[in-house]
Amino acid sequence: MPINHPLRSALVLRTLRLNCVTNAYANLWHDVYRDTLADDQWAGGRVRINRPNLGAATQEWTASTPLRIAEDRRQALLEIDALVALMLGVTADQLCTVYRTQFSVLYGYDHSTYVYDAKGRLVPYEVLSVWRKKGDKISGAERTATNPSGHTYIYELPFRLLDREADMRTAYAEFERRLEAL
């Protein structure tokens, strides 16, 4: 990655919000954070009531600093892919080709296993299997699952698969627009 690339701060923010998951990373967050990161926004993705503002973090690490919802983490990852591709001169078409051909397991999960609820959470297998049989007629009890940590969640309809290629292309186009505007 070019060290002085104009989109570097966008890459830094997404990387920090994905990786600084506990207060053990508070010093790293504090040292790397710059006030200009607060101006950054998502380059795409689905708007949800609980979707965090990407730039809404301060220099002091808090429990709300890391991205914790599966759909937000996915979006940050694909935006990092789009940013790095753009920085390296890889086209959006080439990026999508790499995804399809070199990451076939992820491609398969994206097209069958990774289903998200209305709050951006990954729907667990036990709920997903009932939903595939009943569709949106699934009851609240059937949409309820307890994770290995003992937390119980009711997964909210509608459930949906997300299109990583379309989302990468959207992010790539947005970052191209931002780069041209600089």
PyMOL commands that place a pseudoatom at each C-alpha (Angstrom):
pseudoatom trace, name=CA, resn=MET, resi=1, chain=A, elem=C, hetatm=0, pos=[0.000, 0.000, 0.000]
pseudoatom trace, name=CA, resn=PRO, resi=2, chain=A, elem=C, hetatm=0, pos=[1.334, 3.419, -0.795]
pseudoatom trace, name=CA, resn=ILE, resi=3, chain=A, elem=C, hetatm=0, pos=[2.065, 4.941, 2.614]
pseudoatom trace, name=CA, resn=ASN, resi=4, chain=A, elem=C, hetatm=0, pos=[0.944, 8.444, 1.683]
pseudoatom trace, name=CA, resn=HIS, resi=5, chain=A, elem=C, hetatm=0, pos=[-2.121, 7.475, -0.328]
pseudoatom trace, name=CA, resn=PRO, resi=6, chain=A, elem=C, hetatm=0, pos=[-4.987, 10.001, -0.014]
pseudoatom trace, name=CA, resn=LEU, resi=7, chain=A, elem=C, hetatm=0, pos=[-7.393, 7.238, 1.120]
pseudoatom trace, name=CA, resn=ARG, resi=8, chain=A, elem=C, hetatm=0, pos=[-5.042, 5.898, 3.792]
pseudoatom trace, name=CA, resn=SER, resi=9, chain=A, elem=C, hetatm=0, pos=[-7.134, 7.249, 6.672]
pseudoatom trace, name=CA, resn=ALA, resi=10, chain=A, elem=C, hetatm=0, pos=[-10.203, 5.377, 5.397]
pseudoatom trace, name=CA, resn=LEU, resi=11, chain=A, elem=C, hetatm=0, pos=[-8.188, 2.158, 5.475]
pseudoatom trace, name=CA, resn=VAL, resi=12, chain=A, elem=C, hetatm=0, pos=[-6.806, 2.921, 8.937]
pseudoatom trace, name=CA, resn=LEU, resi=13, chain=A, elem=C, hetatm=0, pos=[-10.236, 3.618, 10.449]
pseudoatom trace, name=CA, resn=ARG, resi=14, chain=A, elem=C, hetatm=0, pos=[-11.804, 0.406, 9.151]
pseudoatom trace, name=CA, resn=THR, resi=15, chain=A, elem=C, hetatm=0, pos=[-8.789, -1.641, 10.231]
pseudoatom trace, name=CA, resn=LEU, resi=16, chain=A, elem=C, hetatm=0, pos=[-8.801, -0.162, 13.725]
pseudoatom trace, name=CA, resn=ARG, resi=17, chain=A, elem=C, hetatm=0, pos=[-12.551, -0.591, 14.213]
pseudoatom trace, name=CA, resn=LEU, resi=18, chain=A, elem=C, hetatm=0, pos=[-12.248, -4.257, 13.208]
pseudoatom trace, name=CA, resn=ASN, resi=19, chain=A, elem=C, hetatm=0, pos=[-9.209, -5.055, 15.325]
pseudoatom trace, name=CA, resn=CYS, resi=20, chain=A, elem=C, hetatm=0, pos=[-9.358, -2.936, 18.473]
pseudoatom trace, name=CA, resn=VAL, resi=21, chain=A, elem=C, hetatm=0, pos=[-11.992, -5.186, 20.032]
pseudoatom trace, name=CA, resn=THR, resi=22, chain=A, elem=C, hetatm=0, pos=[-11.027, -4.945, 23.714]
pseudoatom trace, name=CA, resn=ASN, resi=23, chain=A, elem=C, hetatm=0, pos=[-9.511, -2.302, 25.966]
pseudoatom trace, name=CA, resn=ALA, resi=24, chain=A, elem=C, hetatm=0, pos=[-6.181, -4.120, 25.553]
pseudoatom trace, name=CA, resn=TYR, resi=25, chain=A, elem=C, hetatm=0, pos=[-6.019, -2.158, 22.279]
pseudoatom trace, name=CA, resn=ALA, resi=26, chain=A, elem=C, hetatm=0, pos=[-6.871, 1.200, 23.893]
pseudoatom trace, name=CA, resn=ASN, resi=27, chain=A, elem=C, hetatm=0, pos=[-3.299, 2.508, 23.614]
pseudoatom trace, name=CA, resn=LEU, resi=28, chain=A, elem=C, hetatm=0, pos=[-3.041, 1.507, 19.953]
pseudoatom trace, name=CA, resn=TRP, resi=29, chain=A, elem=C, hetatm=0, pos=[-6.385, 3.141, 19.221]
pseudoatom trace, name=CA, resn=HIS, resi=30, chain=A, elem=C, hetatm=0, pos=[-5.356, 6.315, 21.063]
pseudoatom trace, name=CA, resn=ASP, resi=31, chain=A, elem=C, hetatm=0, pos=[-1.975, 6.527, 19.323]
pseudoatom trace, name=CA, resn=VAL, resi=32, chain=A, elem=C, hetatm=0, pos=[-3.277, 5.971, 15.792]
pseudoatom trace, name=CA, resn=TYR, resi=33, chain=A, elem=C, hetatm=0, pos=[-6.604, 7.822, 15.998]
pseudoatom trace, name=CA, resn=ARG, resi=34, chain=A, elem=C, hetatm=0, pos=[-6.818, 11.253, 14.341]
pseudoatom trace, name=CA, resn=ASP, resi=35, chain=A, elem=C, hetatm=0, pos=[-9.749, 13.651, 14.547]
pseudoatom trace, name=CA, resn=THR, resi=36, chain=A, elem=C, hetatm=0, pos=[-10.080, 13.534, 10.742]
pseudoatom trace, name=CA, resn=LEU, resi=37, chain=A, elem=C, hetatm=0, pos=[-11.284, 9.928, 11.055]
pseudoatom trace, name=CA, resn=ALA, resi=38, chain=A, elem=C, hetatm=0, pos=[-14.532, 11.239, 12.535]
pseudoatom trace, name=CA, resn=ASP, resi=39, chain=A, elem=C, hetatm=0, pos=[-15.494, 12.614, 9.103]
pseudoatom trace, name=CA, resn=ASP, resi=40, chain=A, elem=C, hetatm=0, pos=[-15.396, 9.196, 7.434]
pseudoatom trace, name=CA, resn=GLN, resi=41, chain=A, elem=C, hetatm=0, pos=[-18.614, 7.438, 6.407]
pseudoatom trace, name=CA, resn=TRP, resi=42, chain=A, elem=C, hetatm=0, pos=[-19.552, 4.032, 5.096]
pseudoatom trace, name=CA, resn=ALA, resi=43, chain=A, elem=C, hetatm=0, pos=[-18.991, 3.567, 1.359]
pseudoatom trace, name=CA, resn=GLY, resi=44, chain=A, elem=C, hetatm=0, pos=[-22.130, 1.461, 1.002]
pseudoatom trace, name=CA, resn=GLY, resi=45, chain=A, elem=C, hetatm=0, pos=[-24.038, -1.275, 2.723]
pseudoatom trace, name=CA, resn=ARG, resi=46, chain=A, elem=C, hetatm=0, pos=[-27.513, -1.568, 4.123]
pseudoatom trace, name=CA, resn=VAL, resi=47, chain=A, elem=C, hetatm=0, pos=[-28.960, 1.160, 6.309]
pseudoatom trace, name=CA, resn=ARG, resi=48, chain=A, elem=C, hetatm=0, pos=[-30.324, -0.265, 9.562]
pseudoatom trace, name=CA, resn=ILE, resi=49, chain=A, elem=C, hetatm=0, pos=[-31.703, 1.328, 12.689]
pseudoatom trace, name=CA, resn=ASN, resi=50, chain=A, elem=C, hetatm=0, pos=[-28.770, -0.032, 14.733]
pseudoatom trace, name=CA, resn=ARG, resi=51, chain=A, elem=C, hetatm=0, pos=[-26.019, 0.626, 12.195]
pseudoatom trace, name=CA, resn=PRO, resi=52, chain=A, elem=C, hetatm=0, pos=[-23.238, 2.690, 13.755]
pseudoatom trace, name=CA, resn=ASN, resi=53, chain=A, elem=C, hetatm=0, pos=[-21.901, 5.819, 12.139]
pseudoatom trace, name=CA, resn=LEU, resi=54, chain=A, elem=C, hetatm=0, pos=[-18.473, 4.692, 10.955]
pseudoatom trace, name=CA, resn=GLY, resi=55, chain=A, elem=C, hetatm=0, pos=[-16.696, 7.873, 12.024]
pseudoatom trace, name=CA, resn=ALA, resi=56, chain=A, elem=C, hetatm=0, pos=[-18.513, 8.158, 15.372]
pseudoatom trace, name=CA, resn=ALA, resi=57, chain=A, elem=C, hetatm=0, pos=[-15.592, 7.286, 17.577]
pseudoatom trace, name=CA, resn=THR, resi=58, chain=A, elem=C, hetatm=0, pos=[-13.381, 9.453, 19.733]
pseudoatom trace, name=CA, resn=GLN, resi=59, chain=A, elem=C, hetatm=0, pos=[-9.689, 9.277, 20.507]
pseudoatom trace, name=CA, resn=GLU, resi=60, chain=A, elem=C, hetatm=0, pos=[-10.447, 7.428, 23.725]
pseudoatom trace, name=CA, resn=TRP, resi=61, chain=A, elem=C, hetatm=0, pos=[-11.288, 3.765, 23.200]
pseudoatom trace, name=CA, resn=THR, resi=62, chain=A, elem=C, hetatm=0, pos=[-14.685, 2.676, 24.586]
pseudoatom trace, name=CA, resn=ALA, resi=63, chain=A, elem=C, hetatm=0, pos=[-16.711, -0.525, 24.367]
pseudoatom trace, name=CA, resn=SER, resi=64, chain=A, elem=C, hetatm=0, pos=[-18.575, 1.007, 21.390]
pseudoatom trace, name=CA, resn=THR, resi=65, chain=A, elem=C, hetatm=0, pos=[-15.350, 1.673, 19.450]
pseudoatom trace, name=CA, resn=PRO, resi=66, chain=A, elem=C, hetatm=0, pos=[-15.078, -1.729, 17.726]
pseudoatom trace, name=CA, resn=LEU, resi=67, chain=A, elem=C, hetatm=0, pos=[-17.551, -2.882, 15.131]
pseudoatom trace, name=CA, resn=ARG, resi=68, chain=A, elem=C, hetatm=0, pos=[-19.378, -5.755, 16.804]
pseudoatom trace, name=CA, resn=ILE, resi=69, chain=A, elem=C, hetatm=0, pos=[-22.350, -6.532, 14.544]
pseudoatom trace, name=CA, resn=ALA, resi=70, chain=A, elem=C, hetatm=0, pos=[-21.598, -9.158, 11.889]
pseudoatom trace, name=CA, resn=GLU, resi=71, chain=A, elem=C, hetatm=0, pos=[-22.979, -7.153, 8.966]
pseudoatom trace, name=CA, resn=ASP, resi=72, chain=A, elem=C, hetatm=0, pos=[-20.937, -4.069, 9.927]
pseudoatom trace, name=CA, resn=ARG, resi=73, chain=A, elem=C, hetatm=0, pos=[-17.776, -6.149, 10.252]
pseudoatom trace, name=CA, resn=ARG, resi=74, chain=A, elem=C, hetatm=0, pos=[-18.465, -7.702, 6.842]
pseudoatom trace, name=CA, resn=GLN, resi=75, chain=A, elem=C, hetatm=0, pos=[-18.974, -4.254, 5.317]
pseudoatom trace, name=CA, resn=ALA, resi=76, chain=A, elem=C, hetatm=0, pos=[-15.739, -2.923, 6.818]
pseudoatom trace, name=CA, resn=LEU, resi=77, chain=A, elem=C, hetatm=0, pos=[-13.852, -5.952, 5.474]
pseudoatom trace, name=CA, resn=LEU, resi=78, chain=A, elem=C, hetatm=0, pos=[-15.145, -5.574, 1.946]
pseudoatom trace, name=CA, resn=GLU, resi=79, chain=A, elem=C, hetatm=0, pos=[-14.480, -1.829, 2.060]
pseudoatom trace, name=CA, resn=ILE, resi=80, chain=A, elem=C, hetatm=0, pos=[-10.885, -2.640, 3.028]
pseudoatom trace, name=CA, resn=ASP, resi=81, chain=A, elem=C, hetatm=0, pos=[-10.743, -4.997, 0.029]
pseudoatom trace, name=CA, resn=ALA, resi=82, chain=A, elem=C, hetatm=0, pos=[-12.044, -2.247, -2.247]
pseudoatom trace, name=CA, resn=LEU, resi=83, chain=A, elem=C, hetatm=0, pos=[-9.645, 0.350, -0.820]
pseudoatom trace, name=CA, resn=VAL, resi=84, chain=A, elem=C, hetatm=0, pos=[-6.574, -1.851, -1.147]
pseudoatom trace, name=CA, resn=ALA, resi=85, chain=A, elem=C, hetatm=0, pos=[-7.568, -2.894, -4.660]
pseudoatom trace, name=CA, resn=LEU, resi=86, chain=A, elem=C, hetatm=0, pos=[-7.958, 0.747, -5.685]
pseudoatom trace, name=CA, resn=MET, resi=87, chain=A, elem=C, hetatm=0, pos=[-4.637, 1.668, -4.055]
pseudoatom trace, name=CA, resn=LEU, resi=88, chain=A, elem=C, hetatm=0, pos=[-2.857, -1.155, -5.892]
pseudoatom trace, name=CA, resn=GLY, resi=89, chain=A, elem=C, hetatm=0, pos=[-4.430, -0.412, -9.268]
pseudoatom trace, name=CA, resn=VAL, resi=90, chain=A, elem=C, hetatm=0, pos=[-6.653, -3.499, -9.267]
pseudoatom trace, name=CA, resn=THR, resi=91, chain=A, elem=C, hetatm=0, pos=[-9.995, -2.857, -10.966]
pseudoatom trace, name=CA, resn=ALA, resi=92, chain=A, elem=C, hetatm=0, pos=[-13.361, -3.680, -9.423]
pseudoatom trace, name=CA, resn=ASP, resi=93, chain=A, elem=C, hetatm=0, pos=[-13.817, -6.431, -12.024]
pseudoatom trace, name=CA, resn=GLN, resi=94, chain=A, elem=C, hetatm=0, pos=[-10.453, -7.936, -11.107]
pseudoatom trace, name=CA, resn=LEU, resi=95, chain=A, elem=C, hetatm=0, pos=[-11.284, -7.714, -7.389]
pseudoatom trace, name=CA, resn=CYS, resi=96, chain=A, elem=C, hetatm=0, pos=[-14.541, -9.612, -7.945]
pseudoatom trace, name=CA, resn=THR, resi=97, chain=A, elem=C, hetatm=0, pos=[-12.750, -12.213, -10.045]
pseudoatom trace, name=CA, resn=VAL, resi=98, chain=A, elem=C, hetatm=0, pos=[-10.242, -12.795, -7.251]
pseudoatom trace, name=CA, resn=TYR, resi=99, chain=A, elem=C, hetatm=0, pos=[-13.127, -13.186, -4.780]
pseudoatom trace, name=CA, resn=ARG, resi=100, chain=A, elem=C, hetatm=0, pos=[-14.937, -15.745, -6.973]
pseudoatom trace, name=CA, resn=THR, resi=101, chain=A, elem=C, hetatm=0, pos=[-11.880, -17.758, -7.984]
pseudoatom trace, name=CA, resn=GLN, resi=102, chain=A, elem=C, hetatm=0, pos=[-9.537, -17.601, -4.990]
pseudoatom trace, name=CA, resn=PHE, resi=103, chain=A, elem=C, hetatm=0, pos=[-12.057, -17.473, -2.157]
pseudoatom trace, name=CA, resn=SER, resi=104, chain=A, elem=C, hetatm=0, pos=[-14.511, -20.131, -3.269]
pseudoatom trace, name=CA, resn=VAL, resi=105, chain=A, elem=C, hetatm=0, pos=[-15.327, -21.232, 0.292]
pseudoatom trace, name=CA, resn=LEU, resi=106, chain=A, elem=C, hetatm=0, pos=[-16.270, -17.671, 1.276]
pseudoatom trace, name=CA, resn=TYR, resi=107, chain=A, elem=C, hetatm=0, pos=[-18.208, -17.351, -1.989]
pseudoatom trace, name=CA, resn=GLY, resi=108, chain=A, elem=C, hetatm=0, pos=[-20.166, -20.484, -1.060]
pseudoatom trace, name=CA, resn=TYR, resi=109, chain=A, elem=C, hetatm=0, pos=[-20.917, -19.230, 2.448]
pseudoatom trace, name=CA, resn=ASP, resi=110, chain=A, elem=C, hetatm=0, pos=[-22.013, -15.864, 1.059]
pseudoatom trace, name=CA, resn=HIS, resi=111, chain=A, elem=C, hetatm=0, pos=[-24.485, -17.582, -1.273]
pseudoatom trace, name=CA, resn=SER, resi=112, chain=A, elem=C, hetatm=0, pos=[-26.003, -20.073, 1.163]
pseudoatom trace, name=CA, resn=THR, resi=113, chain=A, elem=C, hetatm=0, pos=[-24.880, -19.875, 4.793]
pseudoatom trace, name=CA, resn=TYR, resi=114, chain=A, elem=C, hetatm=0, pos=[-24.334, -16.231, 5.733]
pseudoatom trace, name=CA, resn=VAL, resi=115, chain=A, elem=C, hetatm=0, pos=[-27.859, -14.932, 6.188]
pseudoatom trace, name=CA, resn=TYR, resi=116, chain=A, elem=C, hetatm=0, pos=[-28.367, -11.717, 8.145]
pseudoatom trace, name=CA, resn=ASP, resi=117, chain=A, elem=C, hetatm=0, pos=[-31.355, -10.560, 10.147]
pseudoatom trace, name=CA, resn=ALA, resi=118, chain=A, elem=C, hetatm=0, pos=[-32.849, -7.050, 10.144]
pseudoatom trace, name=CA, resn=LYS, resi=119, chain=A, elem=C, hetatm=0, pos=[-30.403, -6.009, 12.888]
pseudoatom trace, name=CA, resn=GLY, resi=120, chain=A, elem=C, hetatm=0, pos=[-27.337, -7.167, 10.952]
pseudoatom trace, name=CA, resn=ARG, resi=121, chain=A, elem=C, hetatm=0, pos=[-26.705, -10.314, 12.965]
pseudoatom trace, name=CA, resn=LEU, resi=122, chain=A, elem=C, hetatm=0, pos=[-25.750, -13.626, 11.377]
pseudoatom trace, name=CA, resn=VAL, resi=123, chain=A, elem=C, hetatm=0, pos=[-28.687, -15.987, 11.675]
pseudoatom trace, name=CA, resn=PRO, resi=124, chain=A, elem=C, hetatm=0, pos=[-27.581, -19.240, 13.342]
pseudoatom trace, name=CA, resn=TYR, resi=125, chain=A, elem=C, hetatm=0, pos=[-28.037, -22.579, 11.618]
pseudoatom trace, name=CA, resn=GLU, resi=126, chain=A, elem=C, hetatm=0, pos=[-30.847, -23.808, 13.886]
pseudoatom trace, name=CA, resn=VAL, resi=127, chain=A, elem=C, hetatm=0, pos=[-32.971, -20.750, 13.066]
pseudoatom trace, name=CA, resn=LEU, resi=128, chain=A, elem=C, hetatm=0, pos=[-31.923, -20.713, 9.423]
pseudoatom trace, name=CA, resn=SER, resi=129, chain=A, elem=C, hetatm=0, pos=[-32.971, -24.317, 8.844]
pseudoatom trace, name=CA, resn=VAL, resi=130, chain=A, elem=C, hetatm=0, pos=[-36.511, -23.638, 10.136]
pseudoatom trace, name=CA, resn=TRP, resi=131, chain=A, elem=C, hetatm=0, pos=[-36.728, -20.404, 8.122]
pseudoatom trace, name=CA, resn=ARG, resi=132, chain=A, elem=C, hetatm=0, pos=[-35.768, -22.251, 4.935]
pseudoatom trace, name=CA, resn=LYS, resi=133, chain=A, elem=C, hetatm=0, pos=[-38.726, -24.590, 5.487]
pseudoatom trace, name=CA, resn=LYS, resi=134, chain=A, elem=C, hetatm=0, pos=[-41.304, -22.039, 6.653]
pseudoatom trace, name=CA, resn=GLY, resi=135, chain=A, elem=C, hetatm=0, pos=[-40.110, -18.774, 5.145]
pseudoatom trace, name=CA, resn=ASP, resi=136, chain=A, elem=C, hetatm=0, pos=[-41.230, -15.582, 6.869]
pseudoatom trace, name=CA, resn=LYS, resi=137, chain=A, elem=C, hetatm=0, pos=[-44.057, -17.468, 8.593]
pseudoatom trace, name=CA, resn=ILE, resi=138, chain=A, elem=C, hetatm=0, pos=[-41.477, -18.548, 11.167]
pseudoatom trace, name=CA, resn=SER, resi=139, chain=A, elem=C, hetatm=0, pos=[-42.604, -17.765, 14.734]
pseudoatom trace, name=CA, resn=GLY, resi=140, chain=A, elem=C, hetatm=0, pos=[-40.740, -15.703, 17.309]
pseudoatom trace, name=CA, resn=ALA, resi=141, chain=A, elem=C, hetatm=0, pos=[-39.921, -18.835, 19.278]
pseudoatom trace, name=CA, resn=GLU, resi=142, chain=A, elem=C, hetatm=0, pos=[-38.472, -20.438, 16.136]
pseudoatom trace, name=CA, resn=ARG, resi=143, chain=A, elem=C, hetatm=0, pos=[-36.382, -17.321, 15.551]
pseudoatom trace, name=CA, resn=THR, resi=144, chain=A, elem=C, hetatm=0, pos=[-34.899, -17.554, 19.048]
pseudoatom trace, name=CA, resn=ALA, resi=145, chain=A, elem=C, hetatm=0, pos=[-31.505, -19.117, 19.709]
pseudoatom trace, name=CA, resn=THR, resi=146, chain=A, elem=C, hetatm=0, pos=[-28.951, -19.200, 22.495]
pseudoatom trace, name=CA, resn=ASN, resi=147, chain=A, elem=C, hetatm=0, pos=[-25.309, -18.825, 21.537]
pseudoatom trace, name=CA, resn=PRO, resi=148, chain=A, elem=C, hetatm=0, pos=[-22.436, -20.785, 23.145]
pseudoatom trace, name=CA, resn=SER, resi=149, chain=A, elem=C, hetatm=0, pos=[-21.869, -17.904, 25.614]
pseudoatom trace, name=CA, resn=GLY, resi=150, chain=A, elem=C, hetatm=0, pos=[-25.410, -18.343, 26.928]
pseudoatom trace, name=CA, resn=HIS, resi=151, chain=A, elem=C, hetatm=0, pos=[-26.911, -15.201, 25.379]
pseudoatom trace, name=CA, resn=THR, resi=152, chain=A, elem=C, hetatm=0, pos=[-30.369, -15.651, 23.875]
pseudoatom trace, name=CA, resn=TYR, resi=153, chain=A, elem=C, hetatm=0, pos=[-31.435, -13.619, 20.848]
pseudoatom trace, name=CA, resn=ILE, resi=154, chain=A, elem=C, hetatm=0, pos=[-34.608, -13.332, 18.820]
pseudoatom trace, name=CA, resn=TYR, resi=155, chain=A, elem=C, hetatm=0, pos=[-33.555, -12.866, 15.201]
pseudoatom trace, name=CA, resn=GLU, resi=156, chain=A, elem=C, hetatm=0, pos=[-35.605, -10.230, 13.416]
pseudoatom trace, name=CA, resn=LEU, resi=157, chain=A, elem=C, hetatm=0, pos=[-37.213, -10.615, 9.988]
pseudoatom trace, name=CA, resn=PRO, resi=158, chain=A, elem=C, hetatm=0, pos=[-36.576, -10.039, 7.194]
pseudoatom trace, name=CA, resn=PHE, resi=159, chain=A, elem=C, hetatm=0, pos=[-33.636, -12.369, 6.762]
pseudoatom trace, name=CA, resn=ARG, resi=160, chain=A, elem=C, hetatm=0, pos=[-31.453, -11.860, 3.726]
pseudoatom trace, name=CA, resn=LEU, resi=161, chain=A, elem=C, hetatm=0, pos=[-28.347, -12.928, 1.913]
pseudoatom trace, name=CA, resn=LEU, resi=162, chain=A, elem=C, hetatm=0, pos=[-26.005, -10.093, 0.979]
pseudoatom trace, name=CA, resn=ASP, resi=163, chain=A, elem=C, hetatm=0, pos=[-24.251, -9.746, -2.367]
pseudoatom trace, name=CA, resn=ARG, resi=164, chain=A, elem=C, hetatm=0, pos=[-20.527, -9.273, -1.682]
pseudoatom trace, name=CA, resn=GLU, resi=165, chain=A, elem=C, hetatm=0, pos=[-19.651, -8.571, -5.314]
pseudoatom trace, name=CA, resn=ALA, resi=166, chain=A, elem=C, hetatm=0, pos=[-22.278, -5.848, -5.638]
pseudoatom trace, name=CA, resn=ASP, resi=167, chain=A, elem=C, hetatm=0, pos=[-21.220, -4.381, -2.299]
pseudoatom trace, name=CA, resn=MET, resi=168, chain=A, elem=C, hetatm=0, pos=[-17.519, -4.409, -3.273]
pseudoatom trace, name=CA, resn=ARG, resi=169, chain=A, elem=C, hetatm=0, pos=[-18.352, -2.693, -6.566]
pseudoatom trace, name=CA, resn=THR, resi=170, chain=A, elem=C, hetatm=0, pos=[-20.415, -0.046, -4.742]
pseudoatom trace, name=CA, resn=ALA, resi=171, chain=A, elem=C, hetatm=0, pos=[-17.625, 0.587, -2.235]
pseudoatom trace, name=CA, resn=TYR, resi=172, chain=A, elem=C, hetatm=0, pos=[-14.999, 0.681, -4.972]
pseudoatom trace, name=CA, resn=ALA, resi=173, chain=A, elem=C, hetatm=0, pos=[-17.017, 3.221, -6.969]
pseudoatom trace, name=CA, resn=GLU, resi=174, chain=A, elem=C, hetatm=0, pos=[-17.530, 5.361, -3.866]
pseudoatom trace, name=CA, resn=PHE, resi=175, chain=A, elem=C, hetatm=0, pos=[-13.819, 5.347, -3.055]
pseudoatom trace, name=CA, resn=GLU, resi=176, chain=A, elem=C, hetatm=0, pos=[-13.023, 6.223, -6.683]
pseudoatom trace, name=CA, resn=ARG, resi=177, chain=A, elem=C, hetatm=0, pos=[-15.436, 9.160, -6.354]
pseudoatom trace, name=CA, resn=ARG, resi=178, chain=A, elem=C, hetatm=0, pos=[-13.804, 10.265, -3.095]
pseudoatom trace, name=CA, resn=LEU, resi=179, chain=A, elem=C, hetatm=0, pos=[-10.339, 9.996, -4.631]
pseudoatom trace, name=CA, resn=GLU, resi=180, chain=A, elem=C, hetatm=0, pos=[-11.348, 12.088, -7.638]
pseudoatom trace, name=CA, resn=ALA, resi=181, chain=A, elem=C, hetatm=0, pos=[-12.859, 14.726, -5.315]
pseudoatom trace, name=CA, resn=LEU, resi=182, chain=A, elem=C, hetatm=0, pos=[-9.542, 15.198, -3.478]
for i in range(1, 182): cmd.bond("trace and resi %d" % i, "trace and resi %d" % (i + 1))
show_as sticks, trace
zoom trace
